[in-house]
Every structure is written in structure tokens, then in C-alpha cells.
């Protein structure tokens, strides 16, 4: 059984700025998170609309987005806590893509991290 985070949103938000300081990672996330969201929506619409093309493009988008983010995270001085199991990975990835990163951008935290990128 995976590690439980009673309030995943709050837990992820607390550590997020520490794991997102590298300038390359910051830029990769600006590309990869929207790609993930579009890929996810295409996958879901393809499943419900019985469109193999949408499913295939969605899967490729998800894989590309996760690959870009994985590379970006590998550049960080402070690495994120590893996933404990598949359920933990899915939950944390979905919260990061749909909640935490958009919040990081909209709150101004992304811009602060960008301005301070050479200090870390």
C-alpha cells in the first residue's frame, strides 16, 4: 500500500517551490503541463467518442508530457519524493497537472521562481 498524504493538495503545494527552481524545468513545465491536459482530454474524449485517433494522440501527448517533466525534475537540486506505488503516482500526477502547477503559475510563484533561478 502506498504512502498516504491526508491532504495531498496541501502537501504537494508545500514542497512544490523547492522542487521547481531549475530554469529548464520551469520552462519544460510550461510546455508539458498544458500538453498533459490536452492529451488527457483527447484520451477521455476518444474513449467516450469511440475515436481511436483521439485516444492514440492523447496517449502520445501524455507520454511526451510526462517525459518532459521527468527530464525537468532530474535537473532539480532537490528531488521530489519518489512514488510509493502506482496509485500514489496517478494521484500525485493528476493533482500536479490539474491543480498544483496551474496554481503555481496563477499565484505568481512560477514567476518568482523564474526571477530567482540563478540563486539556487
DRENTORKOL-3810 file (N, C-alpha, C; in nm, 4 decimals):
REM DRENTORKOL-3810
@n.u->0.0845; n.v->-0.1178; n.w->0.0000; ca.u->0.0000; ca.v->0.0000; ca.w->0.0000; c.u->0.0886; c.v->0.1236; c.w->0.0000
@n.u->0.0486; n.v->0.2243; n.w->-0.0756; ca.u->0.1285; ca.v->0.3443; ca.w->-0.0944; c.u->0.1270; c.v->0.4369; c.w->0.0259
@n.u->0.2200; n.v->0.5281; n.w->0.0223; ca.u->0.2271; ca.v->0.6295; ca.w->0.1261; c.u->0.1040; c.v->0.7188; c.w->0.1147
@n.u->0.0419; n.v->0.7454; n.w->0.2271; ca.u->-0.0798; ca.v->0.8269; ca.w->0.2234; c.u->-0.0466; c.v->0.9698; c.w->0.2636
@n.u->-0.1002; n.v->1.0613; n.w->0.1865; ca.u->-0.0899; ca.v->1.2027; ca.w->0.2179; c.u->-0.2319; c.v->1.2484; c.w->0.2482
@n.u->-0.2644; n.v->1.2698; n.w->0.3783; ca.u->-0.4022; ca.v->1.3022; ca.w->0.4155; c.u->-0.4584; c.v->1.4207; c.w->0.3369
@n.u->-0.3765; n.v->1.5219; n.w->0.3127; ca.u->-0.4203; ca.v->1.6340; ca.w->0.2303; c.u->-0.3175; c.v->1.6508; c.w->0.1195
@n.u->-0.3367; n.v->1.5757; n.w->0.0127; ca.u->-0.2406; ca.v->1.5729; ca.w->-0.0972; c.u->-0.2172; c.v->1.7119; c.w->-0.1550
@n.u->-0.3236; n.v->1.7901; n.w->-0.1709; ca.u->-0.3092; ca.v->1.9240; ca.w->-0.2283; c.u->-0.2154; c.v->2.0107; c.w->-0.1446
@n.u->-0.2368; n.v->2.0135; n.w->-0.0148; ca.u->-0.1537; ca.v->2.0958; ca.w->0.0749; c.u->-0.0114; c.v->2.0428; c.w->0.0808
@n.u->0.0041; n.v->1.9110; n.w->0.0902; ca.u->0.1375; ca.v->1.8504; ca.w->0.0958; c.u->0.2164; c.v->1.8836; c.w->-0.0303
@n.u->0.1536; n.v->1.8683; n.w->-0.1454; ca.u->0.2233; ca.v->1.8942; ca.w->-0.2713; c.u->0.2576; c.v->2.0429; c.w->-0.2846
@n.u->0.1665; n.v->2.1290; n.w->-0.2449; ca.u->0.1895; ca.v->2.2726; ca.w->-0.2557; c.u->0.3076; c.v->2.3174; c.w->-0.1690
@n.u->0.3198; n.v->2.2598; n.w->-0.0487; ca.u->0.4292; ca.v->2.2976; ca.w->0.0421; c.u->0.5659; c.v->2.2695; c.w->-0.0188
@n.u->0.5828; n.v->2.1563; n.w->-0.0859; ca.u->0.7140; ca.v->2.1195; ca.w->-0.1382; c.u->0.7371; c.v->2.1674; c.w->-0.2816
@n.u->0.6333; n.v->2.2108; n.w->-0.3480; ca.u->0.6417; ca.v->2.2409; ca.w->-0.4910; c.u->0.7487; c.v->2.3445; c.w->-0.5271
@n.u->0.7550; n.v->2.4584; n.w->-0.4584; ca.u->0.8571; ca.v->2.5577; ca.w->-0.4959; c.u->1.0003; c.v->2.5063; c.w->-0.4794
@n.u->1.0223; n.v->2.4141; n.w->-0.3876; ca.u->1.1566; ca.v->2.3604; ca.w->-0.3647; c.u->1.1992; c.v->2.2634; c.w->-0.4745
@n.u->1.1014; n.v->2.2020; n.w->-0.5414; ca.u->1.1289; ca.v->2.1046; ca.w->-0.6475; c.u->1.1162; c.v->2.1656; c.w->-0.7867
@n.u->1.0924; n.v->2.2966; n.w->-0.7924; ca.u->1.0724; ca.v->2.3644; ca.w->-0.9207; c.u->1.1483; c.v->2.4967; c.w->-0.9194
@n.u->1.2811; n.v->2.4855; n.w->-0.9305; ca.u->1.3687; ca.v->2.6033; ca.w->-0.9296; c.u->1.4565; c.v->2.6107; c.w->-1.0532
@n.u->1.4886; n.v->2.4978; n.w->-1.1104; ca.u->1.5769; ca.v->2.4946; ca.w->-1.2259; c.u->1.5078; c.v->2.5628; c.w->-1.3443
@n.u->1.5766; n.v->2.6553; n.w->-1.4128; ca.u->1.5107; ca.v->2.7274; ca.w->-1.5227; c.u->1.4622; c.v->2.6373; c.w->-1.6356
@n.u->1.5386; n.v->2.5350; n.w->-1.6683; ca.u->1.4948; ca.v->2.4427; ca.w->-1.7734; c.u->1.3683; c.v->2.3695; c.w->-1.7304
@n.u->1.3651; n.v->2.3262; n.w->-1.6060; ca.u->1.2460; ca.v->2.2580; ca.w->-1.5546; c.u->1.1251; c.v->2.3510; c.w->-1.5562
@n.u->1.1447; n.v->2.4754; n.w->-1.5196; ca.u->1.0338; ca.v->2.5713; ca.w->-1.5201; c.u->0.9757; c.v->2.5872; c.w->-1.6601
@n.u->1.0625; n.v->2.5995; n.w->-1.7600; ca.u->1.0157; ca.v->2.6153; ca.w->-1.8978; c.u->0.9520; c.v->2.4859; c.w->-1.9480
@n.u->1.0144; n.v->2.3721; n.w->-1.9173; ca.u->0.9572; ca.v->2.2436; ca.w->-1.9608; c.u->0.8163; c.v->2.2248; c.w->-1.9049
@n.u->0.7941; n.v->2.2663; n.w->-1.7808; ca.u->0.6605; ca.v->2.2528; ca.w->-1.7225; c.u->0.5590; c.v->2.3435; c.w->-1.7923
@n.u->0.6027; n.v->2.4605; n.w->-1.8383; ca.u->0.5106; ca.v->2.5489; ca.w->-1.9125; c.u->0.4626; c.v->2.4839; c.w->-2.0417
@n.u->0.5459; n.v->2.3971; n.w->-2.0977; ca.u->0.5093; ca.v->2.3250; ca.w->-2.2204; c.u->0.4363; c.v->2.1956; c.w->-2.1860
@n.u->0.4913; n.v->2.1228; n.w->-2.0917; ca.u->0.4445; ca.v->1.9865; ca.w->-2.0644; c.u->0.3092; c.v->1.9792; c.w->-1.9940
@n.u->0.2822; n.v->2.0683; n.w->-1.9016; ca.u->0.1556; ca.v->2.0591; ca.w->-1.8294; c.u->0.0364; c.v->2.0853; c.w->-1.9221
@n.u->0.0388; n.v->2.1914; n.w->-2.0040; ca.u->-0.0720; ca.v->2.2063; ca.w->-2.0998; c.u->-0.0812; c.v->2.0880; c.w->-2.1965
@n.u->0.0342; n.v->2.0347; n.w->-2.2380; ca.u->0.0343; ca.v->1.9166; ca.w->-2.3249; c.u->-0.0324; c.v->1.7983; c.w->-2.2548
@n.u->-0.0028; n.v->1.7794; n.w->-2.1270; ca.u->-0.0651; ca.v->1.6721; ca.w->-2.0498; c.u->-0.2162; c.v->1.6906; c.w->-2.0454
@n.u->-0.2599; n.v->1.8136; n.w->-2.0162; ca.u->-0.4036; ca.v->1.8405; ca.w->-2.0030; c.u->-0.4747; c.v->1.8149; c.w->-2.1363
@n.u->-0.4178; n.v->1.8634; n.w->-2.2455; ca.u->-0.4778; ca.v->1.8399; ca.w->-2.3775; c.u->-0.4772; c.v->1.6909; c.w->-2.4102
@n.u->-0.3661; n.v->1.6231; n.w->-2.3829; ca.u->-0.3584; ca.v->1.4790; ca.w->-2.4069; c.u->-0.4621; c.v->1.4029; c.w->-2.3263
@n.u->-0.4782; n.v->1.4403; n.w->-2.2006; ca.u->-0.5766; ca.v->1.3752; ca.w->-2.1141; c.u->-0.7178; c.v->1.3955; c.w->-2.1683
@n.u->-0.7489; n.v->1.5196; n.w->-2.2065; ca.u->-0.8819; ca.v->1.5489; ca.w->-2.2604; c.u->-0.9070; c.v->1.4755; c.w->-2.3922
@n.u->-0.8056; n.v->1.4663; n.w->-2.4768; ca.u->-0.8201; ca.v->1.3910; ca.w->-2.6016; c.u->-0.8429; c.v->1.2427; c.w->-2.5728
@n.u->-0.7695; n.v->1.1888; n.w->-2.4775; ca.u->-0.7857; ca.v->1.0482; ca.w->-2.4407; c.u->-0.9278; c.v->1.0220; c.w->-2.3908
@n.u->-0.9750; n.v->1.1061; n.w->-2.3008; ca.u->-1.1104; ca.v->1.0886; ca.w->-2.2461; c.u->-1.2152; c.v->1.1042; c.w->-2.3559
@n.u->-1.2012; n.v->1.2079; n.w->-2.4393; ca.u->-1.2999; ca.v->1.2274; ca.w->-2.5468; c.u->-1.2939; c.v->1.1125; c.w->-2.6464
@n.u->-1.1742; n.v->1.0590; n.w->-2.6695; ca.u->-1.1603; ca.v->0.9453; ca.w->-2.7601; c.u->-1.2268; c.v->0.8202; c.w->-2.7060
@n.u->-1.2138; n.v->0.7979; n.w->-2.5756; ca.u->-1.2776; ca.v->0.6815; ca.w->-2.5135; c.u->-1.4298; c.v->0.6942; c.w->-2.5219
@n.u->-1.4814; n.v->0.8103; n.w->-2.4828; ca.u->-1.6268; ca.v->0.8276; ca.w->-2.4832; c.u->-1.6838; c.v->0.8454; c.w->-2.6232
@n.u->-1.6032; n.v->0.8998; n.w->-2.7144; ca.u->-1.6497; ca.v->0.9197; ca.w->-2.8515; c.u->-1.6110; c.v->0.8061; c.w->-2.9440
@n.u->-1.5495; n.v->0.7032; n.w->-2.8866; ca.u->-1.5045; ca.v->0.5869; ca.w->-2.9628; c.u->-1.4163; c.v->0.6274; c.w->-3.0811
@n.u->-1.3238; n.v->0.7210; n.w->-3.0554; ca.u->-1.2311; ca.v->0.7672; ca.w->-3.1578; c.u->-1.0913; c.v->0.7166; c.w->-3.1261
@n.u->-1.0479; n.v->0.6171; n.w->-3.2030; ca.u->-0.9141; ca.v->0.5620; ca.w->-3.1831; c.u->-0.8080; c.v->0.6693; c.w->-3.2049
@n.u->-0.8300; n.v->0.7580; n.w->-3.2999; ca.u->-0.7332; ca.v->0.8642; ca.w->-3.3294; c.u->-0.7134; c.v->0.9541; c.w->-3.2075
@n.u->-0.8233; n.v->0.9964; n.w->-3.1459; ca.u->-0.8118; ca.v->1.0807; ca.w->-3.0264; c.u->-0.7439; c.v->1.0068; c.w->-2.9115
@n.u->-0.7756; n.v->0.8802; n.w->-2.8960; ca.u->-0.7104; ca.v->0.8012; ca.w->-2.7909; c.u->-0.5604; c.v->0.7945; c.w->-2.8177
@n.u->-0.5224; n.v->0.7636; n.w->-2.9407; ca.u->-0.3806; ca.v->0.7496; ca.w->-2.9755; c.u->-0.3053; c.v->0.8817; c.w->-2.9572
@n.u->-0.3623; n.v->0.9908; n.w->-3.0063; ca.u->-0.2961; ca.v->1.1213; ca.w->-2.9914; c.u->-0.2887; c.v->1.1597; c.w->-2.8438
@n.u->-0.3942; n.v->1.1313; n.w->-2.7695; ca.u->-0.3950; ca.v->1.1596; ca.w->-2.6263; c.u->-0.2867; c.v->1.0836; c.w->-2.5524
@n.u->-0.2712; n.v->0.9565; n.w->-2.5830; ca.u->-0.1677; ca.v->0.8744; ca.w->-2.5172; c.u->-0.0287; c.v->0.9278; c.w->-2.5507
@n.u->-0.0054; n.v->0.9614; n.w->-2.6772; ca.u->0.1245; ca.v->1.0163; ca.w->-2.7174; c.u->0.1502; c.v->1.1483; c.w->-2.6432
@n.u->0.0479; n.v->1.2333; n.w->-2.6332; ca.u->0.0623; ca.v->1.3586; ca.w->-2.5606; c.u->0.0958; c.v->1.3384; c.w->-2.4138
@n.u->0.0285; n.v->1.2428; n.w->-2.3505; ca.u->0.0548; ca.v->1.2136; ca.w->-2.2091; c.u->0.1973; c.v->1.1632; c.w->-2.1890
@n.u->0.2393; n.v->1.0714; n.w->-2.2749; ca.u->0.3745; ca.v->1.0159; ca.w->-2.2628; c.u->0.4794; c.v->1.1248; c.w->-2.2843
@n.u->0.4586; n.v->1.2087; n.w->-2.3863; ca.u->0.5536; ca.v->1.3174; ca.w->-2.4130; c.u->0.5588; c.v->1.4148; c.w->-2.2959
@n.u->0.4425; n.v->1.4515; n.w->-2.2436; ca.u->0.4369; ca.v->1.5463; ca.w->-2.1315; c.u->0.5075; c.v->1.4908; c.w->-2.0082
@n.u->0.4813; n.v->1.3659; n.w->-1.9775; ca.u->0.5454; ca.v->1.3060; ca.w->-1.8603; c.u->0.6958; c.v->1.2909; c.w->-1.8805
@n.u->0.7373; n.v->1.2605; n.w->-2.0027; ca.u->0.8802; ca.v->1.2502; ca.w->-2.0326; c.u->0.9506; c.v->1.3841; c.w->-2.0155
@n.u->0.8885; n.v->1.4909; n.w->-2.0647; ca.u->0.9463; ca.v->1.6248; ca.w->-2.0487; c.u->0.9578; c.v->1.6621; c.w->-1.9012
@n.u->0.8535; n.v->1.6326; n.w->-1.8253; ca.u->0.8561; ca.v->1.6662; ca.w->-1.6824; c.u->0.9573; c.v->1.5810; c.w->-1.6070
@n.u->0.9674; n.v->1.4557; n.w->-1.6443; ca.u->1.0657; ca.v->1.3692; ca.w->-1.5777; c.u->1.2066; c.v->1.4232; c.w->-1.6004
@n.u->1.2338; n.v->1.4637; n.w->-1.7245; ca.u->1.3653; ca.v->1.5212; ca.w->-1.7537; c.u->1.3863; c.v->1.6493; c.w->-1.6719
@n.u->1.2856; n.v->1.7356; n.w->-1.6698; ca.u->1.2970; ca.v->1.8596; ca.w->-1.5932; c.u->1.3223; c.v->1.8357; c.w->-1.4463
@n.u->1.2516; n.v->1.7392; n.w->-1.3906; ca.u->1.2698; ca.v->1.7083; ca.w->-1.2479; c.u->1.4087; c.v->1.6518; c.w->-1.2206
@n.u->1.4671; n.v->1.5841; n.w->-1.3181; ca.u->1.6012; ca.v->1.5281; ca.w->-1.2991; c.u->1.7075; c.v->1.6372; c.w->-1.2879
@n.u->1.6749; n.v->1.7580; n.w->-1.3286; ca.u->1.7694; ca.v->1.8700; ca.w->-1.3235; c.u->1.7651; c.v->1.9446; c.w->-1.1909
@n.u->1.6673; n.v->1.9138; n.w->-1.1083; ca.u->1.6493; ca.v->1.9851; ca.w->-0.9823; c.u->1.7489; c.v->1.9394; c.w->-0.8759
@n.u->1.7963; n.v->2.0356; n.w->-0.7967; ca.u->1.8865; ca.v->2.0037; ca.w->-0.6856; c.u->1.8127; c.v->1.9258; c.w->-0.5777
@n.u->1.6884; n.v->1.9630; n.w->-0.5517; ca.u->1.6063; ca.v->1.8924; ca.w->-0.4526; c.u->1.5042; c.v->1.8087; c.w->-0.5280
@n.u->1.5220; n.v->1.6786; n.w->-0.5199; ca.u->1.4324; ca.v->1.5893; ca.w->-0.5932; c.u->1.3026; c.v->1.5689; c.w->-0.5166
@n.u->1.1990; n.v->1.5413; n.w->-0.5921; ca.u->1.0686; ca.v->1.5139; ca.w->-0.5316; c.u->1.0707; c.v->1.3765; c.w->-0.4649
@n.u->0.9836; n.v->1.3599; n.w->-0.3683; ca.u->0.9698; ca.v->1.2302; ca.w->-0.3019; c.u->0.9284; c.v->1.1262; c.w->-0.4067
@n.u->0.9956; n.v->1.0114; n.w->-0.4104; ca.u->0.9588; ca.v->0.9098; ca.w->-0.5100; c.u->0.8176; c.v->0.8564; c.w->-0.4865
@n.u->0.7572; n.v->0.8096; n.w->-0.5939; ca.u->0.6248; ca.v->0.7488; ca.w->-0.5827; c.u->0.6380; c.v->0.6175; c.w->-0.5079
@n.u->0.5405; n.v->0.5891; n.w->-0.4231; ca.u->0.5462; ca.v->0.4647; ca.w->-0.3465; c.u->0.4813; c.v->0.3488; c.w->-0.4215
@n.u->0.3857; n.v->0.3786; n.w->-0.5079; ca.u->0.3212; ca.v->0.2743; ca.w->-0.5877; c.u->0.2435; c.v->0.3411; c.w->-0.7009
@n.u->0.1751; n.v->0.2625; n.w->-0.7811; ca.u->0.1030; ca.v->0.3155; ca.w->-0.8973; c.u->-0.0080; c.v->0.4132; c.w->-0.8562
@n.u->-0.0816; n.v->0.3791; n.w->-0.7521; ca.u->-0.1909; ca.v->0.4666; ca.w->-0.7072; c.u->-0.1362; c.v->0.6019; c.w->-0.6630
@n.u->-0.0272; n.v->0.6008; n.w->-0.5870; ca.u->0.0369; ca.v->0.7240; ca.w->-0.5428; c.u->0.0815; c.v->0.8056; c.w->-0.6641
@n.u->0.1402; n.v->0.7403; n.w->-0.7635; ca.u->0.1870; ca.v->0.8092; ca.w->-0.8842; c.u->0.0709; c.v->0.8752; c.w->-0.9577
@n.u->-0.0360; n.v->0.8024; n.w->-0.9795; ca.u->-0.1507; ca.v->0.8566; ca.w->-1.0534; c.u->-0.2111; c.v->0.9739; c.w->-0.9786
@n.u->-0.2331; n.v->0.9586; n.w->-0.8486; ca.u->-0.2936; ca.v->1.0670; ca.w->-0.7704; c.u->-0.2065; c.v->1.1921; c.w->-0.7725
@n.u->-0.0781; n.v->1.1747; n.w->-0.7457; ca.u->0.0114; ca.v->1.2902; ca.w->-0.7401; c.u->0.0274; c.v->1.3557; c.w->-0.8771
@n.u->0.0359; n.v->1.2759; n.w->-0.9819; ca.u->0.0494; ca.v->1.3326; ca.w->-1.1165; c.u->-0.0745; c.v->1.4122; c.w->-1.1556
@n.u->-0.1922; n.v->1.3576; n.w->-1.1297; ca.u->-0.3150; ca.v->1.4280; ca.w->-1.1661; c.u->-0.3307; c.v->1.5576; c.w->-1.0872
@n.u->-0.3001; n.v->1.5538; n.w->-0.9584; ca.u->-0.3101; ca.v->1.6760; ca.w->-0.8778; c.u->-0.2080; c.v->1.7789; c.w->-0.9262
@n.u->-0.0864; n.v->1.7341; n.w->-0.9585; ca.u->0.0142; ca.v->1.8290; ca.w->-1.0066; c.u->-0.0305; c.v->1.8950; c.w->-1.1369
@n.u->-0.0800; n.v->1.8157; n.w->-1.2312; ca.u->-0.1159; ca.v->1.8684; ca.w->-1.3634; c.u->-0.2371; c.v->1.9604; c.w->-1.3603
@n.u->-0.3390; n.v->1.9192; n.w->-1.2860; ca.u->-0.4661; ca.v->1.9913; ca.w->-1.2906; c.u->-0.4841; c.v->2.0948; c.w->-1.1806
@n.u->-0.4053; n.v->2.0862; n.w->-1.0734; ca.u->-0.4241; ca.v->2.1783; ca.w->-0.9614; c.u->-0.2949; c.v->2.2527; c.w->-0.9265
@n.u->-0.1911; n.v->2.1793; n.w->-0.8894; ca.u->-0.0734; ca.v->2.2421; ca.w->-0.8306; c.u->0.0038; c.v->2.3290; c.w->-0.9290
@n.u->0.0340; n.v->2.2779; n.w->-1.0491; ca.u->0.1095; ca.v->2.3618; ca.w->-1.1420; c.u->0.0277; c.v->2.4822; c.w->-1.1886
@n.u->-0.0994; n.v->2.4653; n.w->-1.2264; ca.u->-0.1767; ca.v->2.5859; ca.w->-1.2604; c.u->-0.1792; c.v->2.6879; c.w->-1.1444
@n.u->-0.1919; n.v->2.6394; n.w->-1.0229; ca.u->-0.1894; ca.v->2.7283; ca.w->-0.9060; c.u->-0.0528; c.v->2.7953; c.w->-0.8924
@n.u->0.0544; n.v->2.7201; n.w->-0.9197; ca.u->0.1915; ca.v->2.7708; ca.w->-0.9144; c.u->0.2071; c.v->2.8884; c.w->-1.0116
@n.u->0.1513; n.v->2.8742; n.w->-1.1299; ca.u->0.1589; ca.v->2.9804; ca.w->-1.2307; c.u->0.0692; c.v->3.0985; c.w->-1.1922
@n.u->-0.0572; n.v->3.0704; n.w->-1.1636; ca.u->-0.1549; ca.v->3.1773; ca.w->-1.1387; c.u->-0.1277; c.v->3.2561; c.w->-1.0102
@n.u->-0.0611; n.v->3.1938; n.w->-0.9141; ca.u->-0.0301; ca.v->3.2620; ca.w->-0.7875; c.u->0.0917; c.v->3.3537; c.w->-0.7994
@n.u->0.1641; n.v->3.3421; n.w->-0.9088; ca.u->0.2872; ca.v->3.4192; ca.w->-0.9241; c.u->0.4104; c.v->3.3459; c.w->-0.8766
@n.u->0.3943; n.v->3.2263; n.w->-0.8202; ca.u->0.5089; ca.v->3.1506; ca.w->-0.7690; c.u->0.6028; c.v->3.1068; c.w->-0.8821
@n.u->0.5454; n.v->3.0746; n.w->-0.9987; ca.u->0.6321; ca.v->3.0390; ca.w->-1.1123; c.u->0.7208; c.v->3.1571; c.w->-1.1475
@n.u->0.6647; n.v->3.2757; n.w->-1.1566; ca.u->0.7405; ca.v->3.3949; ca.w->-1.1932; c.u->0.8478; c.v->3.4258; c.w->-1.0878
@n.u->0.8142; n.v->3.4096; n.w->-0.9601; ca.u->0.9140; ca.v->3.4297; ca.w->-0.8540; c.u->1.0285; c.v->3.3305; c.w->-0.8693
@n.u->0.9951; n.v->3.2054; n.w->-0.8975; ca.u->1.0987; ca.v->3.1027; ca.w->-0.9167; c.u->1.1856; c.v->3.1378; c.w->-1.0373
@n.u->1.1242; n.v->3.1893; n.w->-1.1427; ca.u->1.1992; ca.v->3.2269; ca.w->-1.2618; c.u->1.2958; c.v->3.3426; c.w->-1.2307
@n.u->1.2472; n.v->3.4429; n.w->-1.1588; ca.u->1.3322; ca.v->3.5575; ca.w->-1.1247; c.u->1.4483; c.v->3.5168; c.w->-1.0345
@n.u->1.4289; n.v->3.4140; n.w->-0.9514; ca.u->1.5321; ca.v->3.3693; ca.w->-0.8564; c.u->1.6101; c.v->3.2493; c.w->-0.9084
@n.u->1.5946; n.v->3.2151; n.w->-1.0348; ca.u->1.6529; ca.v->3.0916; ca.w->-1.0896; c.u->1.8037; c.v->3.0816; c.w->-1.0771
@n.u->1.8738; n.v->3.1913; n.w->-1.0707; ca.u->2.0206; ca.v->3.1848; ca.w->-1.0638; c.u->2.0732; c.v->3.1834; c.w->-0.9208
@n.u->1.9839; n.v->3.1941; n.w->-0.8253; ca.u->2.0267; ca.v->3.1970; ca.w->-0.6841; c.u->2.0390; c.v->3.0580; c.w->-0.6243
@n.u->1.9896; n.v->2.9573; n.w->-0.6928; ca.u->1.9877; ca.v->2.8223; ca.w->-0.6333; c.u->2.0878; c.v->2.7328; c.w->-0.7005
END
